[in-house]
Every structure is written in structure tokens, then in C-alpha cells.
Amino acid sequence: MKAVTLNKILWLPLIAALIFGLVGLMPPGRAAAAGTTYYVDAAAGDDANSGTSEESPWKSLDKVNSVVFDPGDRILLKAGSVWNNAYLDLKGSGTEGSPIVVDRYGFGPKPLIHFGNTAVGGEGFGVRLKNVSYWEINNLEITSGQHATDMRRSGILVVGEGAGAGAFKHIYIKGNDIHDVFGTDRRTGGINFHARGGNTDPESTWDDVLIEDNTVINVADTGIQVMTDAFANTSWAHKFDAFTRLIIRGNYVEKIHRDGILVRAGVSPLIEYNTTSEIGVSCDVNTSVVNYLDTIGYVAAQWAYYTTGAVFQHNEAFNTRVLQGDGQAWDFDIRVSDSIYQYNFSHHNEGGALLVMDSTNNNIFRYNISQNDYDAFGAFNLRPGGGSLYIYNNVIYRDNGISSALTKSSTSGMAYYSNNIFYNAVSGTYTNSSYVKYSHNLFYGANANVPSDPGKVVGDPLFLNGGAASGIDTASAYQLAEGSPAINAGAIIWGNGGADFFGNPLYGGAPDIGVYEAPGTANPEAAVLEDDFEDGMADGWATVGGSWDIGTEDSLVYAQNGLYGEAIAFAGEAFWTDYSLEADVKVKKVGGNAGILFRYQDANNFYMLRLNDTGSTADLYRKTGGNLELLASVPITVNPNQVYRLKATVQGASITGSVDGTDLIAWTGSGSALASGKIGLRVHSGKASFDNVRVTEAAAS
């Protein structure tokens, strides 16, 4: 989204210059080429014409294909024109600020390219962009119809291959209607970007791709996809980053043989405001004519593969089919990491809401609604071998069709389910394992079991009109009525995106459970962990070494009473990154030391801010791989049996340490060691006590 906004800002001076001739507004060294506008009219044109005016248009697409176009050129097709058994195979490249544009002119239906059973090199297409940059394809209708010939076909094909392959830029495909196109394998479909070639061929990549406001209906194999042969060609490098600055926005995809929208090898792609329906062996096709379509076993509606930093948001997916497996709306597939699904609405997908495959890590599924997805494999289907997964503030609503456990776990990475509403009017089971952690979820309905969840709520969430949403535009059915037990009952989630499903800021008071944050008074300083031990318990704390128990001083405290060796108590979450930790600390042995730990990963890896009675100092340490390293030390009076308030704030690679409200240590490191971790308390060779532990998220700098 930021890239798009910046792009629009950069274009403003260029647009002004083109309209008003204000050359002085042009970015230095980037004057736009004027270009030539060409007109094409299937009914009234003549290829012998100049083509440079509406009164003298060309007639055929063959004429267009014979020209190598220059930066700034425009090829305009007459509205209402129809070209049968013809296609556009476009040549030439634009430049930055001067793309070559294909669009329509006049009034009436979009110009129709019916490419029929035509082919180039054994492959059919309506429009092809091969080994070119800076093109925009707008407002066309493209179809092939049904043919018995078994070959690859695509509505719009963008391909890099052969000697001209390379690093391409700026391909925009907007406002096109593509339908009834039937290819022979998964490298075909409605809109298809493809880096092709063998190990010895040059490799292709694309930067600045926009696929926006298109319709793709009744197509085989895939609706919209970007892909690269780097997965098969061991000498190619771009398995993860063949596509950069990729946006797929506002498209409608329906009746697709394989997948709806698929991103491969992308870096931070944005996929938003799209709708997919009837995905998976769903084409309306005469199989006696088109009898060569691939046998399909696994599909999903909108998903990514070998991709980092993807954001899927404000999308709707429904009626995805289960074939041999899968059938989910959303999918963190193999080698997808640091990616997010948020603010999406799914319903009536046979496989459930979310699939998570092997070799994934640090992915987030938040503020999504799943209404009557049929859950052939569970609402959340997690395969073995996944990494960390954070599933929070979603609504899973079922009043029919459920047949599997709503939650699942992998057999390696942790899945964290927090602040979700599970509404089951029929039946529901949940997975408990050492690879699943639940916190502050709401469970309601015919649940066969309710998982171990220390903050769970069991009761009717009081949706405004649960189950009645007909699509993403009516998702307000899942807002909470006044008096809902989900209001103010959730846990604080750091890095939560800042808004609920409906755009309300987070948080309005204490966090709410589900996709809706009810109005309230914002409390940005709300603690994510607080413990004053006044309940006489140390719930949530684990220990390594020492002798820990609840002791009595002026109030109940967490005391360590062993005299020798290292003693650690720790709590919190391993994924915590930037936060402030503070606690009351009392050193109870002359010459002793005690302190607080942050980004604690295990007893051999942590940061520590401590008070040291020997030498009377406040010290900042880092321990990695078992090696303890002093980072900073300042003199301070340390009196045994006196309470001191220690506070450490860690943000990125910067750490601030304070004692009794005075900042004493400021240190900034480098590298990515100890980037996240829990909090802890530590004593070495002496007694100490701790009280009033509090953790808050560090404010953004």
C-alpha cells in the first residue's frame, strides 16, 4: 500500500506536466516521451491507413503486432470492436514515466479479442507481453471459447524467456474481462506471469506489477498467478524474489479449474479487495470437446508459495472445493514466512478457512471471519514441519457442516490461538498438544471439548446477527452487542495492526475477543503481563535452578532462597520483541546480585539488567551461547534489603536501563542476535525477592 501511495505522489508532477506543459515540474532527467497514439477499428479501419487518428484507424491486430512500439505510445482499440481468431503479440518497451498503453476509445462494450484456436509456438493467448517492460493493458475483453486442441492458453500472458529474458519492470493489467479460456496445465489461465527456461537460460524477474479490477471467469487452469521456473532450475537464483512491488487488487475470479489467485516467489506482495468463487474443477465446459484438462487434486482460493512478507487483506473467498485434499480459502504454503492474512471473509469453503504447510514461519492470521466453512480438514489445518503461527482475534462461526477439529497443531512449530471466538451450533473439538497454546479465546455452542486456556470465556458472544452475513460487505453481523462477554476480556497482542476488521482503533480499553473492538477509552499503557503475586501463586512462571517460592515481606513477593549457583524464573512469550520490563528487586545478601532478564530464550541466551552489591553497580549484560558479556556498567549505591525499581526497555537493537525512574544505561548493538524472547528474574549465589512485575509494549520510535 505504501508503495502505491508513493507511486501516485511521484506521478502528480508528471501528470501536471503532460496536461499543462509545465516542464519545470518534471523530475530531473526523466522527461516523458511524447509518444504516438494509434487507433484500431475492426469495422471501419484499414491497415493501409496511418492509424494515427480516429478518422484513419488500422483494422487488424496483425498490423499492431507488426510494429515495435516506442515509449509513450498508446494503442487504442475501438469500443464495440470484435476481432476473431486474432491476438495481440506486443513488441517494444516503454521507459520510466512513459509506459506503452493499450486501452479503448469511443463508447460501447469493451473491445473483444476472441483468439479462438490460434497459437504462437504452440501456445494460445489473447495478449502476450514477451521480454518487455513498461506496458499497461487496460479495458479489454478476451476469450478463446472451447476447442479440442490440447495446448497452453492464457487470456493475458506475460512471459520472460529465451535470449531476451531479464529484469523487467512496470507491467500493469487493469480493468480487463477474461472468460472461457481453457489451457492444458497449471502454467496457463486467465492472467499469467511466467519466468521460463532451463538451467542455462537467462532468468526473468518483474518489479512493479499491478493486476487490478479485472474479472476472470470460467478459466483453466488458474485465475491469476505469477510463477517462475526457478523451482525446477537449480542454477536460477530467484526462488523467493522473482516478483517485487506486486499488487493484486480488486479482481473478481470465478469458476476456475485449479487455484483462484496464486503468488509464487514474491517479496512483500499485497493482495487485497479480491473475490474468488467456485474454485477447483468448477469450469462450465463441454468435456466432450475440452477433454484434456489436468486432473486436479488440491486447490485453494487465494494463497502464496515461497514468498516472504505477503499481506492478504479485505478479500472474500467462497465455494472452494475439496478434491483429494485442501479446499481452503487461505493458505500459508511451503516456504511462506513473515506473512499476514487480515480483515478477510470466507464462507462455504469445503476445506475450511486456513491451510498451513511445511517450512513456514512467523505468519499471522488475524481479524478474519470464517462463516460456515465446511471444515473437511478443520477450520485450521496445520501440517507437520511448520514454524511459529499466530492466530488471533478471528471469528469461526459454524451452524452446519462441521466434521473435524476446529484447531490443529503441527509437530514442530508453535501455534498460538488468542482472542478468537469459536461459535459452534452443531459440534466442535479442539486439539491440545505441546505445540499449541491457547489464550483468552471464547467458546460457545456444542463443543465436545474446550482446550486448556487460562483466560478462556465460555458463553454466547452476542453477535449482532451471527450467521447472517452474505459477504464481506455485510460482515457487521459479527460486531458485538452491548453486554457481550467478549468485550474487555481479551489479551493484549503486540504488533496487532492497529485496527479491527471494521477499522476501529486498537484498543478501546481492555482488548476485546473477536474481530470487533467495541468503543472505549484507549489505554496504550495497558500491560501485557502483570504479576504482584498477591494471589499467593506464581502461575505462568517456570524456573531453572534455585529455590523459588512465594514469600512474605511487606507484601507477598516471589523469592529465591538458594545460596549458590544461578537461579532463573521466566514467563511471557518467545515472540515478544520490543517491550519494557520493570520490577521491584531486593538483593538480600551482602555482596550478592539480582536483576531482570529480557529477550530471554533459554538459560544460555538473554539480556540482563542487574544490581550488584559487590562494587555497587548497575550492569547490563548479554549472554549468548552460554557466554556472559558485560555491555555497560554504571556506579550506583546498592544496599542489601532495600527495594529498587528496575526497568529495561528494548527496542530493536537499543536498550535503556533505569533504576528508580532514572535512566542510567543507554546501549545500542548490531546484528540480529536475541531479537525476541520472554522475560525473567535472575539471582546468582545469593537470596533475592521480586515484586510488581510489569511488561508493556515499547512505544514506536
Secondary structure, 3 states (H helix, E strand, C coil): CHHHHHHHHHHHHHHHHHHHCCHHHCCCCCCCCCCCEEEECCCCCCCCCCCCCCCCCECCHHHHHCCECCCCCEEEEECCCEEECCCEEEECCCECCECEEEEEECCCCCCEEECCCCCECCEEEEEEEECCCCEEEECCEEECCCCCCCCEEEEEEEEECHHHCCEEEEEEEECCEEEEEECCCCCCEEEEEEECCCCCCCCCEEEEEEEECCEEEEEECEEEEEEEHHHCCCCCCCCCCCEEEEEEECCEEEEECCCCEEEECEECCEEECCEEEEECCCCCCCCCCCCCCCCCCEEEEEEEECCECCEEECCEEEEECCCCEEEEEEEECCCCECCEEECCEEECCCCEEEEECCCCECEEEECCEEECCCCCCCCEEECCCCCCEEEECCEEEECCCCCCCCCCCCCCCCEEEECCEEEEEEEECCCCCCCEEEECCEEEEEECCCCCCCCCEECCCCECCCCCCCCHHHHHHHCECCCCCCCCCCCCCCCCCCECCCCCECCCCCCCCCCCCCCCCCCCCCCCEEECCCCCCCCCCEEECCCEEEEECCCEEEEECCCCCEEEEEECCCCCCCEEEEEEEEECCCCCEEEEEEEEEECCEEEEEEEECCCCEEEEEEEECCEEEEEEEEECCCCCCCEEEEEEEEECCEEEEEECCEEEEEEECCCCCCCCCEEEEEEECCCEEEEEEEEEECCCC
